[in-house]
Amino acid sequence: MADDLYYDPYDQGIVADPYPTYARLRDEAPLYYNGRYDFWALSRHADVEKALQDWSTFSNSRSDILELIKSDFDMPKGVMMFEDPPEHTMLRGLMSRVFTPRRMAEIEDQIRRYCVNCLDPLVGSDGFDVIAELAAMMPMRVIGMLLGIPESEQVSVRDANDANLRTRPGAPMKVADPDRIADGRIYSDYVEWRAANPSDDLMTALLNVEFTDEAGVHRKLTRKEVLHYTQVVAGAGNETTGRLIGWLAKVLAEHPQQRREIVEDRSLLGRAVDETLRFEPTGPHVARYLARDFEYDGTTVPAGSAILLLFGAANRDERRYRNPDTFDIHRDNISHLTFGKGLHYCLGANLARLEGRVALDELLNRWPEWNIDYDTARLAPTSTVRGWEHLRMLVG
């Protein structure tokens, strides 16, 4: 490995454009070690894909966030993203029973109405910040629709979730208490209210679902378990989906011919969303805790190590994709690792795709042409998600 090859997820210069660094990692150090922060990284598509499916080595037992894996805290029990089988199998099976495709499809009209209400007042303007006007609020509104959280509460819920993942630029996220990231305390009053006032929403389903736990006991979820589930649903789908909408706006501004094709043929919307997820993944990596030694090309990575699986690098691996650095909605096989793979595959993947597709459809309905104000564009300061905090679309 060359002395000048350096990667870390906190370096603002790298985060601004990580792809040259990713390319060097794939070629020169497909297994990379960062001594400053003491973590390893895999960057080639085949290696990342294989690791995602080997949970017995690449464990989620200390979460999928590097700072949590590196912390000294015990991980809270009963949180899906902090578990491996058999606990994870039960937790995910339970969640999939209430987080159904039918339930998500039913809210498509609500999502579209929300987009219309956000975007119609902007028609006739010369531009607007697509993050502030749509992307920052829409995912939390959608989660609110699913969970049944009143609109009046959704802004404060979103801000509390975002604060959990926020980092100071150039530095790791400070972990004072991993419980805070998953405990759902901000929902506790609302859960009690919903228990007394049931409705046709995800929260009511969580409160009433019956299952057999790992001890063989047939029961309902405890209030603490309901809060854990609620936090996972709200936290995981909030920042990532908002960043997707920002990337759709930016990437399609920079590929106007493909944007015009989508204007003429809306059947391409889904392809545009998935190619954007490959090209600019909202979650550029996940972390894993090594439950046992891992051998790679003569190097032994010891059990107990933290390792990053670099989705952003894998999604542009020339060993897997033809012309990987080219955005192309007509690719033969638009696939990517942005939602993971295997038993930890993102439960909200279809919901994220739905939100991206509807948001892009409604943007194109009003503005078939747009550009980006690069002078005011600003990336968000977080090490777990990559996307825009401010992104002004020029539509006049």
C-alpha positions in Angstrom: 0.0 0.0 0.0 1.3 3.4 -1.0 2.3 5.7 2.0 0.0 8.4 0.8 -3.2 6.3 0.6 -5.4 7.4 3.4 -9.1 6.9 4.1 -11.4 7.8 7.0 -15.1 8.5 7.0 -14.6 11.7 9.0 -12.2 13.5 6.6 -14.2 16.3 5.1 -12.0 16.4 2.0 -12.5 12.7 1.3 -16.3 12.9 2.0 -16.7 15.7 -0.4 -15.6 13.4 -3.3 -14.7 9.9 -2.0 -14.6 8.2 -5.3 -10.9 8.7 -6.2 -10.0 7.3 -2.8 -12.4 4.4 -3.2 -10.8 3.5 -6.5 -7.3 3.5 -5.0 -8.6 1.3 -2.1 -10.0 -1.2 -4.5 -6.8 -1.4 -6.5 -4.1 -0.9 -3.8 -5.6 -1.9 -0.5 -8.8 -3.9 -0.9 -8.4 -4.7 2.8 -7.4 -1.4 4.4 -6.4 -0.5 8.0 -6.8 2.9 9.5 -4.4 3.2 12.5 -5.7 6.5 13.7 -9.2 5.3 14.4 -8.4 1.6 14.5 -10.7 0.1 12.0 -10.4 -2.0 8.8 -12.3 -1.6 5.5 -13.4 -3.7 2.6 -14.0 -1.9 -0.7 -14.4 -4.4 -3.6 -17.9 -5.4 -4.5 -17.4 -9.2 -4.2 -15.8 -8.8 -0.8 -18.4 -6.5 0.6 -21.2 -8.6 -0.8 -19.7 -11.8 0.8 -19.2 -10.1 4.1 -22.8 -8.9 4.2 -24.0 -12.4 4.0 -21.6 -13.9 6.6 -23.2 -12.6 9.8 -21.4 -15.2 11.9 -18.1 -13.5 11.2 -19.3 -9.9 10.4 -21.6 -9.4 13.3 -24.2 -6.8 14.1 -24.1 -7.5 17.8 -22.5 -4.1 18.4 -24.7 -2.3 15.8 -23.7 -1.2 12.3 -22.2 2.2 13.3 -18.5 2.4 13.7 -18.5 4.7 16.8 -20.8 2.3 18.6 -18.7 -0.7 17.8 -15.6 1.2 19.0 -17.4 2.4 22.2 -17.0 0.6 25.6 -20.8 0.4 26.2 -22.9 -2.8 26.3 -25.4 -2.7 23.4 -29.1 -2.6 24.5 -30.9 -5.9 24.0 -33.9 -6.4 21.8 -32.9 -3.8 19.1 -32.9 -5.4 15.6 -29.9 -3.5 14.3 -27.9 -4.7 17.4 -28.6 -8.4 17.0 -27.7 -11.5 15.0 -29.6 -14.7 14.7 -31.5 -16.2 16.5 -32.7 -13.0 18.2 -32.5 -11.0 14.9 -34.6 -13.7 13.1 -37.4 -13.3 15.6 -37.3 -9.5 15.7 -37.2 -9.1 12.0 -39.9 -11.7 11.4 -42.1 -9.7 13.8 -41.3 -6.4 12.1 -42.0 -7.8 8.7 -45.5 -8.8 9.8 -46.4 -5.2 10.5 -44.2 -3.4 8.0 -45.9 -4.9 5.0 -45.8 -4.0 1.3 -49.6 -3.5 1.4 -49.3 -1.0 4.3 -46.7 0.9 2.4 -48.6 0.9 -0.9 -51.7 2.3 0.9 -49.8 5.4 1.8 -48.6 6.2 -1.7 -51.5 8.6 -2.3 -50.7 10.4 1.0 -47.1 10.7 0.1 -48.1 12.3 -3.3 -50.5 14.7 -1.6 -47.7 15.8 0.7 -45.3 16.4 -2.2 -48.0 18.4 -4.0 -48.7 20.6 -1.0 -44.9 21.2 -0.6 -44.2 21.9 -4.2 -47.2 23.8 -5.6 -46.5 27.0 -3.6 -43.0 27.1 -5.2 -44.3 27.1 -8.8 -43.4 30.5 -10.4 -40.3 31.0 -8.2 -36.8 31.1 -9.7 -35.5 28.5 -7.3 -35.8 26.8 -3.9 -33.8 24.7 -1.5 -35.1 21.2 -2.2 -33.8 20.0 1.2 -35.6 22.6 3.2 -38.8 22.6 1.2 -39.2 18.8 0.7 -36.4 16.4 1.5 -35.8 17.3 5.1 -39.5 16.8 6.1 -41.0 14.3 3.7 -39.4 11.1 5.2 -40.5 11.9 8.7 -44.0 12.8 7.5 -44.1 9.4 5.8 -42.9 7.6 8.9 -45.5 9.6 10.8 -48.1 8.3 8.4 -47.0 4.7 9.0 -46.7 5.0 12.7 -49.6 7.4 13.2 -47.6 10.2 14.7 -49.6 13.5 14.7 -48.2 16.1 12.3 -47.8 18.5 15.1 -45.2 16.2 16.7 -43.3 15.3 13.5 -40.8 18.2 13.3 -39.6 17.7 16.9 -39.3 13.9 16.3 -37.2 14.4 13.2 -34.9 16.9 14.9 -34.4 14.5 17.9 -33.6 11.7 15.5 -31.2 13.8 13.5 -29.4 15.0 16.6 -28.6 11.4 17.5 -26.6 10.9 14.3 -25.1 14.4 14.0 -21.3 14.7 14.1 -18.9 17.6 14.4 -17.2 18.0 10.9 -14.0 16.0 10.9 -14.6 14.0 14.1 -16.3 10.8 15.1 -19.8 10.8 16.6 -19.6 11.0 20.4 -21.3 8.1 22.0 -22.5 9.0 25.5 -25.1 6.3 25.7 -26.0 3.8 22.9 -29.4 3.4 24.5 -30.2 7.0 23.3 -29.8 6.0 19.7 -32.3 3.1 20.0 -34.5 3.6 23.1 -37.3 5.6 21.5 -37.9 7.7 24.6 -39.0 10.6 22.5 -42.1 8.4 21.6 -43.0 7.2 25.0 -45.9 9.6 25.7 -47.3 9.0 22.2 -47.1 5.2 22.5 -49.2 5.4 25.7 -51.7 7.7 24.0 -51.9 5.3 21.0 -52.4 2.3 23.3 -55.5 4.0 24.7 -56.6 5.2 21.2 -56.0 2.4 18.7 -56.0 3.2 15.0 -55.1 1.6 11.7 -51.3 2.3 11.9 -48.0 0.7 12.5 -47.9 1.7 16.2 -51.2 0.1 16.9 -50.1 -3.1 15.1 -46.9 -3.1 17.2 -48.9 -2.7 20.4 -51.2 -5.6 19.5 -49.0 -8.1 17.6 -48.7 -11.5 19.4 -45.7 -13.8 18.9 -43.7 -16.5 20.6 -40.4 -15.2 21.9 -37.0 -17.0 22.2 -38.0 -18.4 25.6 -41.1 -20.0 24.1 -43.5 -17.6 25.7 -46.5 -16.4 23.7 -46.9 -12.7 24.4 -47.2 -9.2 23.1 -44.3 -6.7 23.0 -43.4 -4.8 26.1 -43.6 -1.0 26.0 -39.8 -0.8 25.9 -39.7 -3.2 23.0 -42.4 -1.1 21.2 -40.2 2.0 21.7 -37.1 0.2 20.3 -39.0 -0.8 17.2 -40.4 2.6 16.8 -37.0 4.2 17.0 -35.5 1.8 14.5 -38.3 2.5 12.0 -38.1 6.3 12.5 -34.4 6.7 12.8 -33.2 4.4 10.0 -35.6 5.8 7.3 -35.4 9.5 8.1 -32.0 10.9 7.2 -31.2 8.3 4.5 -34.4 8.9 2.4 -34.1 12.7 2.7 -30.6 12.5 1.3 -31.8 10.3 -1.6 -34.2 13.1 -2.7 -31.3 15.6 -2.6 -29.1 13.3 -4.7 -31.9 12.8 -7.3 -32.1 16.5 -7.7 -28.3 17.0 -8.1 -27.5 14.0 -10.2 -30.4 14.6 -12.7 -29.4 18.3 -12.9 -26.0 17.1 -14.1 -27.5 14.5 -16.6 -30.1 16.6 -18.3 -30.6 14.3 -21.3 -31.5 11.4 -19.0 -33.7 13.7 -17.0 -35.6 14.6 -20.2 -36.0 10.9 -21.0 -37.7 10.4 -17.7 -39.9 13.4 -18.3 -41.1 11.7 -21.4 -41.3 8.2 -20.0 -42.2 7.9 -16.3 -41.6 4.1 -16.4 -38.0 5.1 -16.0 -38.5 6.6 -12.6 -37.7 3.4 -10.7 -34.5 3.0 -12.8 -33.5 6.6 -12.0 -33.9 6.0 -8.2 -31.9 2.8 -8.2 -29.1 4.1 -10.4 -28.9 7.2 -8.1 -28.7 4.8 -5.1 -25.8 3.0 -6.8 -24.1 6.1 -8.0 -24.4 8.3 -4.9 -25.4 6.0 -2.0 -27.0 7.8 0.9 -25.4 5.4 3.4 -21.8 5.1 2.0 -20.8 2.3 4.4 -21.9 0.1 7.3 -19.8 -1.2 10.1 -19.5 -4.7 11.5 -17.9 -6.2 14.6 -15.7 -9.2 13.8 -17.0 -12.1 15.9 -14.0 -14.2 14.9 -10.7 -13.9 13.0 -11.0 -13.0 9.3 -8.4 -14.1 6.8 -7.9 -12.0 3.7 -5.1 -12.6 1.2 -2.5 -13.5 3.8 -3.6 -11.0 6.4 -5.5 -12.0 9.6 -7.9 -9.4 11.0 -8.4 -10.4 14.7 -11.7 -11.0 16.3 -13.0 -8.0 18.1 -12.0 -5.6 15.3 -14.3 -3.1 13.7 -14.6 -3.2 9.9 -16.3 -0.9 7.5 -18.0 -2.3 4.4 -17.7 0.5 1.8 -20.9 0.5 -0.2 -19.8 3.6 -2.0 -16.7 1.9 -3.3 -18.4 -1.4 -4.0 -21.1 0.2 -6.0 -18.5 1.6 -8.4 -16.2 -1.4 -8.7 -15.2 -1.9 -12.3 -14.9 -5.6 -11.6 -18.7 -5.7 -11.2 -20.0 -2.8 -13.4 -19.3 -1.6 -16.9 -18.3 2.1 -16.8 -19.1 2.3 -13.1 -18.3 6.1 -12.8 -21.0 6.8 -15.4 -24.6 7.5 -14.4 -26.7 5.5 -16.7 -30.4 4.7 -16.1 -30.3 2.2 -19.0 -27.8 -0.2 -17.4 -28.5 -3.8 -18.2 -28.6 -4.7 -14.5 -29.1 -1.8 -12.1 -28.3 -3.4 -8.8 -26.3 -2.0 -5.8 -25.4 -2.8 -2.2 -26.8 0.5 -0.8 -29.6 -1.4 1.1 -27.2 -4.1 2.1 -27.7 -7.8 1.4 -28.6 -11.0 3.3 -30.5 -11.1 6.6 -29.8 -7.4 7.5 -31.1 -6.1 4.1 -32.9 -2.8 4.7 -36.6 -3.5 5.7 -37.5 0.0 4.5 -35.9 -0.4 1.0 -39.2 -0.4 -0.8 -40.5 2.5 1.2 -37.4 4.5 0.3 -37.8 3.7 -3.4 -41.4 4.7 -3.2 -40.6 8.1 -1.6 -37.9 8.8 -4.1 -40.0 7.8 -7.1 -43.0 9.9 -6.0 -40.8 13.0 -5.1 -39.0 12.8 -8.4 -42.3 12.4 -10.3 -43.8 15.5 -8.7 -40.6 17.6 -9.2 -40.6 16.7 -12.9 -44.4 17.5 -13.2 -43.6 21.1 -12.3 -40.0 21.6 -13.5 -38.8 19.4 -16.4 -35.6 21.6 -16.4 -33.5 22.7 -13.5 -29.9 23.4 -12.4 -28.1 23.6 -9.1 -26.7 26.6 -7.2 -23.3 25.1 -6.3 -22.2 28.3 -4.5 -24.7 27.6 -1.7 -24.8 23.8 -1.8 -23.5 22.2 1.5 -23.1 18.6 2.6 -24.5 17.5 5.9 -22.1 16.8 8.8 -22.6 13.2 9.6 -20.3 10.2 9.4 -23.1 7.6 8.8 -25.0 9.2 6.0 -23.8 11.2 3.0 -26.0 13.9 1.4 -27.0 17.5 1.2 -28.0 19.8 4.0 -28.6 22.7 1.6 -29.2 22.2 -2.1 -30.9 25.0 -4.1 -32.6 24.1 -7.3 -32.6 26.8 -10.0 -35.9 26.5 -11.9 -36.5 30.0 -13.3 
